[in-house]
Amino acid sequence: MKITKVSKMTGIEHTREIDITEDQLARWRDGAFIQDVAPNLSADDREFLISGMTPEEWTAAFGSDTDEEPEEQ
């Protein structure tokens, strides 16, 4: 299903195809945890539903999991 959200980080509207049903969305909106309602979703898709942030916005704001910490000298 196509979901359109406004990013809480940038204010930009994005649309993504998310593998979620109307029933799952309703349960989440009624207060269930998204990971319990739709365990099949990726972390990127869950974050998009919660905050409207795309993976690119997340990486720009917080870095990526593969970013290495600088070595101490």
Secondary structure, DSSP 8 states (H G I E B T S, - for coil): -EEEEE-TTT--EEEEE----HHHHHHHHTT--HHHH-TTS-HHHHHHHHH---HHHHHHHH--TT-------
